[in-house]
Amino acid sequence: MDEYREHFTPGWLGELIAQSTTHQEELWRVTIDASLTGWERGIVEGNYEPDGYGGKVLVGETEVVCTAPGGQLLFFDMESGSFKRKVKVSGDYIYAIGWHRDGDKIRVATDQELQVIEWK
């Protein structure tokens, strides 16, 4: 098990990978870990969330957003995969994310409430 853990950084949750739709190639890859989330407890440590953690992803025209523990949304540039910003929502666990009917906002369902976040 220790050999397996050597491959991961503290707070490691997984990787966000962009794949080309026209070619069979990887465009970019981002490691989601404590350096982005500030959350030191990851999957490798085995105590990342009391109720478990399942990441969600939403793809926009110019950005990709994924969820992180502690009620966080992480935004990345669609073309390069570079980290753009982090948004903390009300609540500690995000159950679902999706498009708002206006198309320029994100609906976020947390353990506290349903919220609408501006997609900037």
Secondary structure as UniProt FT lines:
FT   HELIX           2..5
FT   TURN            6..7
FT   TURN            10..11
FT   STRAND          14..19
FT   STRAND          26..32
FT   HELIX           34..37
FT   TURN            43..46
FT   TURN            50..51
FT   STRAND          57..59
FT   STRAND          63..68
FT   TURN            69..71
FT   STRAND          72..77
FT   TURN            78..80
FT   STRAND          83..88
FT   STRAND          94..99
FT   TURN            101..102
FT   STRAND          105..110
FT   STRAND          114..118
//
